[in-house]
Amino acid sequence: MKCCLAADILPVLGTILIRGCSCDVSDRRPVCLPADWHSPTLPDSHHRLDQSASLKCTGMDVNGKTALVTGGASGLGEATARRLAAAGAMVAVADRNGPAARRATVETVGIAVVFNVTDTAEVEGALELVAAKLGSRPRIVVNCAGIGLAARILPGDGSLSLDLFEHIMRVNLIDTYTVLSVAARAMASLDPLDEDGARGVIVNTASVAYQDGQIGRAAYAASNGGVAALTLPAARELAQFGMRVMTIALGLFGSGMSAGLTPEVGSAIQAGLPFPKRMGRPGEYAMLVQQIVENPILNGEVIHIDSAVRLAPK
């Protein structure tokens, strides 16, 4: 049958429809339709999302929640403790340096907790102290404690650096796992907060060095790689208890985690940053922590906060 070429063309599901006829684009064979055929009118619900549902947010409200921040007496930890406190959280500032931890609590609504993260019993006692003093076990746990020492696998003097490697792995990886596991056990006993069954969130800290490890920093890279690799399996296991686990991977920041960089290396990295061309600020890390806490869909992921930097070999 002859097509009516003067008619309107209406694309519907891969078929070109013309009033009076139709040509299927897959085999180009004409399929005749009545001359008075009209395309169906779809309801508005097919064309747009339910605005009220799409904009609904049920994230954790920081206000009134108990938080524990390790390494909270300085740098990233102190900035995080201050930001969470400003948002209304009751913050336990945990650090080995008692006077510094107490100083950091001056502007926070919370307490100073002194404990050695390498000792499981001390970590357990610290969390019970937090519950006793602040009225609840922590729902927000942020691991900021870490070191950034450097040592070659084969130093120039021919010695081995096994002791230093073990020390770095202990502080950056094993201690992070200790706090995570003890905090998760305490958090599991809390009542769910919302219809999702959320109980809390744990945020760990790593470095982009886990992917871009540099010469002389094998232990540092390996320890941060362990923290990054821990994120997803921990999140999957703790999901049944309504807990989320996230990791923030730092680029070049003005904090203790970058203290092991020589001035030359630090300057070279800073010059090579795409944008912005400066070191990250502790307050920017703290901002991301709060955003992670408040966004309920963030889970099991490593977020880079690094100005798009890729570290050079040395």
Secondary structure by P-SEA (a helix, b strand, c coil): ccccccbbbbbcccccccccccccccccbbbbccccccccccccccccccccccccccccccccbbbbbccccccaaaaaaaaaaaaccbbbbbcccaaaaaaaaccccbbbbbcccccaaaaaaaaaaaaaaccccccbbbbccccbbbbbccccccccaaaaaaaaaaaccaaaaaaaaaaaaaaaaccccccccccbbbbbbbcccccccccccaaaaaaaaaaaaacaaaaaaacccbbbbbbbbbccccccccccccaaaaaaaaaacccccccccaaaaaaaaaaaaaccccccbbbbcccccccccc
